[in-house]
Amino acid sequence: MCGFVGMVSSSSSRLRDADNNLSSAIDQLRHRGPDSSGALRLDLEGPLGAVVGHTRLRIIGKSRGDR
């Protein structure tokens, strides 16, 4: 299982708050994928922006290793 969290907004203060709280949100998803995680902030056109985060659960296959 993997977990995803994110927010899209045209409010810079909301994006700043979401960016500041993103690591906490990812920690809440840790049970969904304890093997790795990441975060990204995107500054889009004009005031529009997004913050996204994810966790990843590694699946080990018999023939190819990590997937």
Residue pairs with C-beta under 8 A, 6 or more apart in sequence:
1 32
1 33
1 57
2 32
2 33
2 54
2 55
2 56
2 57
3 26
3 29
3 32
3 33
3 54
3 55
4 29
4 52
4 53
4 54
5 22
5 25
5 26
5 28
5 29
5 52
5 53
5 54
6 50
6 51
6 52
6 53
7 14
7 15
7 18
7 50
7 51
7 52
8 48
8 49
8 50
9 15
9 18
9 48
9 49
9 50
10 46
10 47
10 48
10 49
11 47
12 47
12 49
15 41
15 49
15 50
15 51
18 51
19 41
19 51
22 39
22 51
22 53
23 39
23 53
25 53
26 37
26 39
26 53
26 54
26 55
29 37
29 53
29 54
29 55
30 37
30 55
32 55
32 57
33 54
33 55
33 56
33 57
34 55
34 57
35 56
35 57
35 58
36 55
36 56
36 58
37 53
37 54
37 55
37 56
38 53
38 54
39 51
39 52
39 53
39 54
40 51
40 52
40 53
41 49
41 50
41 51
42 49
42 50
42 51
42 52
43 49
44 50
58 66
58 67
59 66
59 67
60 66
60 67
61 67
